[in-house]
Amino acid sequence: MAQLTAATVRSLALELFDYQFADDAAADSVAHIVGAMASYSRRLHALGLAGLQPPFGYPAMLAEADRIRHNS
């Protein structure tokens, strides 16, 4: 997989969000984080998460609202 560079991150941020990074170190950090996340996201299927709800899915939100209501 090709690595995301700081220059690419700067260009995308400017083009998509009209955002300019203050320095190269910040853009380099973002490139590193995004690259790592992209690499690890390919391994998620191996964790066996099929039955789990997303943390902010509707059933989870209902359960949390019910818990808060009972603890009030």
C-alpha positions as CSV (number, residue, x, y, z in Angstrom):
1,M,0.0,0.0,0.0
2,A,1.4,3.4,-0.9
3,Q,2.0,5.7,2.0
4,L,0.1,8.9,2.5
5,T,2.4,11.9,2.5
6,A,2.2,15.2,4.3
7,A,2.0,17.0,1.0
8,T,-1.0,15.0,0.0
9,V,-2.7,15.6,3.3
10,R,-2.1,19.3,3.0
11,S,-3.5,19.3,-0.5
12,L,-6.6,17.3,0.4
13,A,-7.2,19.5,3.5
14,L,-7.0,22.6,1.4
15,E,-9.1,21.3,-1.5
16,L,-11.8,19.5,0.5
17,F,-12.1,21.6,3.7
18,D,-10.4,24.9,2.8
19,Y,-8.0,24.2,5.8
20,Q,-4.4,25.1,5.9
21,F,-2.0,23.2,8.2
22,A,0.1,25.5,10.4
23,D,3.3,23.3,9.9
24,D,4.6,20.2,8.2
25,A,4.8,18.3,11.4
26,A,1.0,18.4,11.9
27,A,0.4,17.3,8.3
28,D,3.0,14.5,8.7
29,S,1.2,13.3,11.9
30,V,-2.1,13.2,10.2
31,A,-0.6,11.3,7.3
32,H,0.9,8.8,9.7
33,I,-2.4,8.3,11.6
34,V,-4.6,8.0,8.5
35,G,-2.1,5.5,7.0
36,A,-2.1,3.4,10.1
37,M,-5.9,3.4,10.3
38,A,-6.2,2.4,6.7
39,S,-3.8,-0.5,7.3
40,Y,-5.5,-1.8,10.4
41,S,-9.0,-1.4,9.0
42,R,-8.4,-4.3,6.7
43,R,-7.9,-6.6,9.7
44,L,-11.3,-5.8,11.4
45,H,-13.1,-8.7,9.8
46,A,-10.7,-11.1,11.7
47,L,-12.0,-9.8,15.1
48,G,-15.4,-11.4,14.8
49,L,-17.5,-8.3,15.5
50,A,-20.5,-9.4,13.5
51,G,-23.0,-9.4,16.4
52,L,-22.0,-6.1,18.0
53,Q,-23.9,-2.9,17.6
54,P,-22.1,0.4,16.8
55,P,-21.6,2.5,20.0
56,F,-24.1,5.1,18.8
57,G,-26.5,2.7,17.1
58,Y,-30.2,3.1,17.9
59,P,-30.5,0.1,20.2
60,A,-27.5,1.3,22.2
61,M,-28.9,4.8,22.5
62,L,-32.3,3.5,23.7
63,A,-30.6,1.3,26.3
64,E,-28.5,4.3,27.6
65,A,-31.6,6.6,27.7
66,D,-33.4,3.9,29.7
67,R,-30.4,3.5,32.1
68,I,-30.3,7.3,32.6
69,R,-34.0,7.5,33.2
70,H,-33.9,4.8,35.9
71,N,-30.9,6.4,37.6
72,S,-32.4,9.8,37.8
